[in-house]
Amino acid sequence: MSKTIKRNVIRCKHCNDVIESKNQHDFRRCKCGRVAVDGGLEYAKRSFPSSPAEEHFEELMEYE
């Protein structure tokens, strides 16, 4: 059984901006531009400058 995404959200560790993608092609970038989220409730895509991801954003995704 797979999880269903309830909220597709991250927090940028550089500017502290919390960003949420609400629709499938709703690409959102934080105010400093270093991280982004996409996919809405369909999929979870994260964009960030370099690995490890944990240095750039905090995962706040919620599942049903």
C-alpha positions, -999 to +999 in steps of 0.1 A: +000+000+000+015+034-010+012+066+009-010+094-004+005+129-002-016+153+019+007+183+018+039+188-003+059+212+018+095+220+027+114+247+047+145+263+032+174+263+058+190+293+042+161+318+042+136+300+065+109+303+038+082+275+039+070+266+004+042+243-007+033+229-041-005+224-043-010+212-079+009+188-102+029+215-121+030+241-093+067+247-091+075+269-061+109+284-052+119+299-018+126+336-015+164+332-017+160+309-047+182+280-034+155+253-030+122+245-048+093+221-045+071+207-073+044+180-079+015+190-057-003+160-045+008+138-074+046+135-067+073+151-046+101+168-065+128+188-047+154+211-063+185+221-044+221+232-052+241+202-040+240+171-019+233+164+009+198+177+006+195+179+044+219+209+044+194+229+022+159+221+033+138+205+060+112+180+048+077+189+060+056+166+037+024+152+052+008+119+042-027+106+047 
